[in-house]
């Protein structure tokens, strides 16, 4: 994308100014001092830099008519993109992911009404913290226009939270925000507030000091050569010393890791036996790639052998200057990163949907394993001796999702909210947390349908033979509707003669696990008749084609 006046392709390397005292660019002024993380890219400045001159010239070759057409087909015009910033707010108790918003600023003023008309024709005007924003139910998108050169966007739940969050709150990010104003690319994260992935629990002990960092930043400077600088801040000098030792140990391990790809490259370049004649011409690309790979591996090895890390009190600093030939790649990467930041909600949404799909597959597998063990699927509830529902099926399948220890803590003859059992609500397994949106601690969107026509009964177990409509045509569970306490026998009561709740909320679609173990995304516009037919296990209906 041509950014920053593509019609003028000759430009001098820009001098990125540091923020004047007490002043910040409008987008950085929106970053709260207590933010969890932010990333900031000066897209237009990078695009004007000498390092990406060849790419500017390539766009210019398309001709003024083509560039003008590109600008004319979008609002605001792509060539007027100036800066892009992504902001993550600190997570509140019970949240399983942070609120993230994107901020895009432009060099030329635009008409916010024209943007709404073009992309949010049916948007609803709302207010949060006294600020107006617009939501579009179809994509669950929310947009705010602070001024006529800035667009702030997020999802319909996250953006209102951001708008009421104090933008000028002092905090650990305050200094980093000011540093970002003078960099073409800058990112910072409050590592102390960032939950670590479970996989890191298995990190070898000698590397764990690296995880004790309280703050981290990375920046890119473009001059004749690109310089990438990273900084890790620790609580004490002792922590920083231990982390430096761990970092150098990791560099040694990384050097060893270069051996395998080096051997693969050498295998392509050095034959086992002396050549008696030239190699076939079709081998030339492979041989050239092997030489390039060896060169890159040797550059990496040199950096790792003498890791450019210094300790400054409680901080570790790493600075790497790229060779001139690589600077263009860093510049183009910075532009690409800036233009991709606005897609962060889509990327997160896709990843979250993939994780939710996997959760449902694991639930379906647990249901099947329960059936194999007990000769039937679990009832929708664990009942008392009089048939009164006490605990959810989500408790019953705990042993089949590797949660036997948690299962054994429940008193199965007491209701979900008994003095003992309610203490276990906060221990909800991660598999029951739908990652597509923050919910209250101990609540889930994964539910089943209960009724004489549905796949589950409150008290009776059903066998595979009880699904004459076919297991691939009968819904086992869905992710949607209002969240419920995971241990509570609270699911969707089904009667084919009564209306269904809106299952497209809050995620915009219906994610469903079928009784054959498959998971599918149902058409959000599925007819009520087709959806009901898919819920019934023995109705004998012909399911429509709209699902």
N, C-alpha and C positions, 0 to 999 in steps of 0.2 A: 504494500500500500504506500502510495506517495504521501508523505507527511511533511508539513511545514513548507508550503508553497512549492509544489513540484514543478511549477512553470519556470522557476529559476533554479537551475541545477548547479551553478557555480557558487560555491560558498567557502568562506574561510572557517577553519576550526573554531568553534565558539568558545568563548571564555565563560564558563558557568559561574555566575556571581554567587557569592555567599549571601545569606539573608542579612538584610540590614538590621541594625539593632532594634529589637522590639517588633520586627516585621517578619511575616511568613507568607509564602505563596498561599493562595486561597485554599488549595486542596490540602496542604500540610497543616493549615490552621484548623482543619476539621478532625485531625488525628488527636484523640484524647491522650493526655499524659499518662493515663493508666492502661493504655491499649495492651492487648496481648501481643500483637505483632502488626507490622505494616511493611509494605513494599512500595517504592516510589521510583518511577522512571520518567525522565525528561525526554520524551520520545522525539519531539521536534529538534531539540539540541543535538541528540545523537544522530538524527537523520542528516543534519547539516555538517556533521563532522567529516574531516578529510578521509577518515578510514572507510567510510561507506560511499565515497565518491563514485566508485564504479557502479554501485547499485542505483544511485540517483541518476547517473547517466543512462543506465538501462531503461529506467522508467521514462526518462525524457525522450528516448528513441521512439516511444509509442506515439509521440506527437502531441501538440497542445490540444487538438480536438479530442483525443482519447482521454487525456487527463481532465479536460473540462467536463466530458461526459461522465466520468467517474464521480466527480464532485456533484454534478447535477442530479445524480440518481440516489443520493443519500442526504439525510439531514441529521446533524450538521455535516457539512462537506468533510470527507476523510482527510483532505489536505490540511484542515485546520486543527487537527488533533495536536495538542501541546504537551500535556502531562497526564500520566495515569497513575493512580494510587489505589492500592487495596488495603483495607483496614480490618483487623480482627479485634473484637471486643473481648475483655476477660470473661471467662465462663463463670456463670453463677452456679451455686449448688444445685445438682439435679440435671444440669445441662450435659448432653453427650457430645456437643460440638459447639464451637464458638459462632457468634453472629459475625458474618463477613459482609462488607459492602465494598463497592467499587466507586471510585471518583474519577471522572474524565473531565479535563479542562480543555478549552479550545482557544485558539488565538484570535478568533473573530466571533463577535456576538451573534447569537442565533435567537430565533423565536421559539420559546418553549412550547407554545401552542401548536406550532407546526410539527414539532417532534411528537407530541401526544397524538396529533391527528394521524401521523404517518405510522406510528408503531403501537399506540395504545388507544385505538379509536373508541373503545368501550370502557376506558379507565374510569374508576370511581374516585372522586376527590375526597380525601380524608385528612385529618390533622393529628399530629402527635407532637407533644411538646410545643404547641403553638405554631408548628411548621406544617405547611401543606404538602401532601404527597399523593400519588396516584397509584392505584392498584389495578391489575388486569387479571381477572379470575382464571382465564384460560391458561396462562403461563405462571400464575401465582407470583408475578413480578411486581415490584414496587419501585417507583421512581420519584425523586425529589429534585427540584431545580433551585439551588441556593441563589443563583443569579443567571444572567443570560450568557454566561460562558462556562457554566459548570453543570454536570449531571451527576447525581448520586443515585445509585441503584442497588437493590438487594432483593431478597424475597419478601413476601407480604408480611411475614412475622418478624423478620430480622430488622428491616429498615425502620419501622416505628420504634423499636428498642434503641437503635442507633440515634435516632433524632432526639430522644429524650436524655441520652447519655451526655453528661457535661463535656463539651468539646475542649474546654480549656483547663480541665482538671489536671493539677500538677501530679507528676508521678515519675516512675523510672524511665519513661519514654521521652520525657521533656528534652533532655540533651540530645538524644538520637534524632528527634524531629528537626532540631535546628541544624544538625550535621547534614541531614538529608537535603536541605535546601541548596547545598553547594556541590552536590554529586549528580552525575548523570544517571546513576542507578544506586539505590540504597535500600537495604532491608534490615529490619531489626526485629528481634523476638524476645519477649520476657520469658526466658527458658524456665525460670522458677515456677511460673504459673502454667506452663505447658505440660499437659499429661503425657507421660511417656508411653509409647506403644508397648503392649505386653511382650513383644518379641525381644525387647531390649533387656528384659529381666534375665535372659539367658546369656547376656554378654559376659565374656571372660572377666574375672575380677580385676585383672591388670588394666583393663580399659574403662572400668566403671568410673574412675575419677573424672573422666571427660564429661560425664552426665551430670556432674554437680554444678555446672555453669549456671549462673543466675541470669545472665544477659548475653546476647550474641548479636553481632552486626556483621554485615558484609556490604562492601561498596565497590563501585567500578569508577575509575578515573580514566579519561581518554586524553592522551596528549600525543606525542609521536608514537608511543607504545601504550598499550592498555595495562593498567595496574589494578589487580584485584586484591583487596585487603579484607581480612576477616579479624574479628576481635571477640574473645570469650572472656567474660568477667566472672570472677569467683568471689565467694564471701570472704576468704582469708588468703594470705600469701601461701600458707601451707597447702590449701586446696589448689591454688594455681600451680605450685611446684609439682604436686602429684599429677595434675592434669598434663603439664608439660612432659613429664616422664612418660605418661600414658600415650600422649600424642606421638612422641618419638618412637615408642614401641610399635604403635600402629603404623608409622611410616616404614619401619623395618619389615613388618608383616606385609605391607602393601608392595614393597620392593620384591619380596619373595613371590607375591602374586603375579608379578610381571613375567616371571619365568615361563609360565605355561603359554601365554600368547606369544612370547618371544620365540619359543621353540616351534610354535605353529607357523610363524612367519618365516623362520629359518628353514623349515621343512619345505616351504614353497619356493625358496630361493636357492638352497644348497642341495643338489641331488646326492643320493647316497653313493652313486657310482659316477666317475668322471664322464662327461658328455662326449660322445664321439661325433656328434653333429649338432647344429643349432636346434633349439627347442621349437615346437610348432608355434606359428605366429599367434594362435588363439591363446597361448599361455602368457603372452606379453602383459595383458592387464593384471593377471594374478601376480606375476613377478614384480611389476611396478608397485602394486598395492602392498606387497611384502616388504619392499624397500621403504615405502612411506611408513608402514606400521613399525618397522624396526627403528626408524628415525624418531617417531613419536614416543615409542616406548623408552628409548634412550634419553629423550628430553625429560620424560616423567621420572626416570630413574635418577637423573642428576638432581632434580628438585627434591626428591624424597631422600637422597643420600645426604644432602645438606639442607635439611628442612629450614626454610627462612622464618623461623619462629623465635620471637623474643618475649621475655616475661617482664612486664612493667607493673611491679607491685602485685596487685591481685588480678591482673589481666594477662592474657596471652594474645599476642598479635602475630598474624601471619600476613605477609605481603609478597605477592608474586607478580613480577612484570613480564608480560608476554613478549615474545620476540616480535619484531615489526610485521613479519608476514602473518602473524595470528591476530593482529589488532583489528583487522577488518572483520574477522569472524566474531570477535567480542562486540564490536559495534553493531553488527547486524543482529546478533543475539539479543542485545539490549533493546533494539527496536522491536524485535519479535516478542520479547517478554512483555514489553509495554502494551503492545496491541493485543496480546493474549490475556492480560489481566482482566479485561472486562468480561471474559468468558468464564471467570472463575466460578460463578454460581452454576453454570451449566456443567462444568467439569465436576464440581462437588456433587451436583445433583446426580450425574451419571454414576459416579463412584458410590454414592449413598444408595442408589437404587440397586446397583450390583450387590452391595453388602446386604441389603434387605432381602433381595432374591435368595442369596445364600442362606440367610437366617431361616427363611421359609422352607428351603430345601432340607435344612437340618431338622426343622420341626417335623416335616413330612417323613423323613427317614426315621426319626424317633417314634412317630406314630406307627410306622410299619414294624419296627423292632418290638414295640409294645404288643402289637397284634401277634407277632410270631411267638412271643413269650407267654401271653395270656389267652390266646385264642380269639382275640377281638380287639377292636380299637377301644381306647379308653372312653368311658362315659364323659359327658361334658363337665361332670363334677364328681368329686369324691363325696359320697353321701354318708349320713349317719345311719343307724340301724332302722330309722323310720323313713328313710329316703330323702331327708332334707339335705340339700346341697351345702357342703361345708367348705370345700377347697376346689380350686379350678383344675381342669385337665392339665394346665401348665405346670402344676405341682406334680401331678401323677406321672408325667413323662420325664421328670428330672433325672432319674437314673439312666435314661437313654440319651441324655445330652451331656454326659460326663459330670453330673451334679449329684451323685449319690450322697456325698457328705452333707450337702444342703438338704436333700430330701429326708435324710435321717434326723434332721433337727426339728422337723414338723411334728406336731401332735395331730395325727390324722383323724382323731375322734373329736377335734375341736374346730370351731369355725375359723375362717381366715382372719377375722378381727379379734380373736381371743387374746387375752393378755400375753400369752406366750407367742402365738403365731404372728401377731402383728409386728413383733420385733424383727421378723425375718423379711418383711416387705422391702426394706432398703437393700437387701442382698440379691435383688433380681439379677439373674444371669444376663450377660451381655447379649445373648442370642434373642432375648425378648425386647430389646431396645431397637426400635426402628431408627436408623441413622439419618433418615431423610429430614428430620426436624427435631428440635429440642422439645422434650416433654418433661413432665414432673417425675422426680425420682420415684421408682417403684411402679410406674405405670407403663402400659404397653398398648400398641395398636393391633397386635395379632390376636384375632378372635375367630371363633367357629360359629356356624349356624346351628341352632338347637330347635327341634320340633319333630313331630311325628313324620313329616315329609322330608326333613333335612338329614344331613349326614350324621348328626349327633343327637343323642337323647340325654337328659339330665342324669338318668339313673342306669339305663341299659347300655350294654356294649353291643356294637354291630360288627358282623363279620364281612369279609369280602363278598360273600354270597348275598348280602343284604343291599347290594348296590346294582340292581338289574339295569339301571340306566347306563352303566359303564363307569369304571373308576376314572377314565380319562375325560368323562363328561360331567363329573360331579365335583363340586368345589368342597375341599376339605377345610381351608382356612383362608382368611383375607387379612390384608393390612389396610385399615382405613376406619373411618368413623371416629367417634370420640374415644380417647384413651381410657383404659380401665386399670384398676389395681391388679397386678399380674396374678396374685394369689386368690383373688375374689372370683367366685363362680358367676361371672358377669359377661355374657356373650350376646349374640344377636338372636333374639327370639324370632323364629320364622313361621309365618303362616301365609301360604300362597294367595290367600284372599285379602291380605292386608298389605299396605305399602311398606317398602323397604326404606331404611335410612339412607342418606346420601353417602355412599361409600367412596366417592371420589375425593371427599375431604378427609384430611387436610392436604393430601399429596397430589391431587389433580388427576390421579388414575386409580385403577383398582388392581392391586397385586394379589394374585390368588394362587394358592397351592391346590392342586387337584389330588384326588384320592389315589391316583397312580404314581404320585410322588413328583410329578412335574410341576413347574411354577411358570405361570404366564401372566403377562400384563393384559388385562381386558380392555377393550375399546371403551374409553370414557363415555362414549355416546351409545353404549350398549342398551338395547331396548329393555324395558322392565320385564317383558315376557321372556326374553332370552335369558336374562340374569336369573329369574326365578326358576326357569327350566334347568339351569346349570346348578342351582342350589339343591333341588330335589333329587333324591337318590332312587326313587322308584315311581316317578310320575309318568314315565313312558312318553314324554314329550319329544318332539323333534326340535333340536336346538337350532336357532337361526344362525345366519352367516355373519351377523354383525358383532361377533364377540372375538 
